[in-house]
Amino acid sequence: MKINPKYCLKNVGGKNIVVADSTMRMDGIVTLNDTAEFIWRKIEHGAETDEIVASLAAECEVDADEIKGEVVSFIEKLKGAGIIE
Amino acid sequence: MPVYVIAGIAVEYEGKYDTLIERSKKYLADESTAPLITIKTNPNVIENLRKRYPESNEAEYEYTDIGASFNRAIIDYDGIMLHSSAVAVDGKAYLFSAPSGMGKSTHTGLWQKLLGEDKAVIINDDKPVIRKIDGEYYAFGTPFSGKHDISINKGFPLKGICFVRRGEENSIERLSTKDAVTPFLNQTVKPANMDGYIKMLSLTDDLLSSVPCYSLICRADIEAAEIAYNAMKGEENENKSKILP
């Protein structure tokens, strides 16, 4: 999976702002928290779901099983919004 | 086509209607000035404005269209518009930003009441332009200054940006750069394309890291102006920066 090239993530003053190409409709400003940013960057680097779960678990010092559900759910949300292809 | 100098940028556009022509008059450049930017009316934008604001008129549509195009174009020249009321005191600019009708002009009007109209001058009552020049940020008047057309053709070093909300009690606090981002982005242009958007965000990042930002909760009373002024003005003996024509 990869990020739809019509979207990119920009850090502005410490806030992660999702930038969309003008052809994509976005109401308001979409920001990502630190965890979401971590996941986004992993996807940018070509990681698949299992790798993302594993590295996030390592980063947060928790078991992969504890976070897998939420990570998968978030990735599905991004897919649903057309942000991930 | 007439050439104007707005926020230090030479721009040419031709108004058909008085609103734009009259409000732009004090920004007219001398004849030898070559324009950096040319702005033309955008018929699609005009058509959308007609549909959205059928009670308005062609002069207003033209004014809005050209103003919007200008505010997008200046992003390439380190300029960014903030929907705010800008007041200058002792050669420094203070911007009060909020959505429409939330008390920006009321607040800067109170600064004038507190300090006197000679000392507190309104630079632009609706959409001042912030621009980085020689490493410093300035707030400028532009012809695109809202329905009351209050603006002056000058740039003042920007001392602070304050996001205003109405409330029961008056209080002001300093905002971190991060906490200023969303309120700022909600009151500025959204460029039409991704490159423009990214450029705008880079400017925002640099600006909000360089200029102090505040959050003011206020009643519309003179005490609100007092606490805002005292919080934002800084030390008395700071160096005076130059004012730009």
Contacts between the chains, C-beta under 8 A, distances in Angstrom:
chain1	res1	chain2	res2	distance
A	6	B	194	7.7
A	8	B	194	7.3
A	8	B	198	7.4
A	10	B	198	6.1
A	10	B	201	4.9
A	10	B	202	7.9
A	11	B	205	7.3
A	12	B	181	5.3
A	12	B	185	7.7
A	12	B	201	4.9
A	12	B	204	5.5
A	12	B	205	4.6
A	12	B	208	7.7
A	13	B	177	3.9
A	13	B	178	5.3
A	13	B	180	6.8
A	13	B	181	4.7
A	13	B	204	7.2
A	13	B	205	5.3
A	13	B	208	4.8
A	13	B	209	6.2
A	14	B	176	7.8
A	14	B	177	6.3
A	14	B	178	3.9
A	14	B	181	7.6
A	15	B	178	5.4
A	15	B	181	4.4
A	15	B	182	7.0
A	17	B	181	7.5
A	17	B	185	7.4
A	17	B	201	6.1
A	19	B	194	6.2
A	19	B	197	5.1
A	19	B	198	6.0
A	19	B	201	6.8
A	20	B	194	7.4
A	20	B	197	8.0
A	21	B	193	7.3
A	21	B	194	4.8
A	22	B	192	5.2
A	22	B	193	5.2
A	22	B	194	6.9
A	29	B	182	6.2
A	29	B	185	5.2
A	29	B	186	6.9
A	31	B	182	7.1
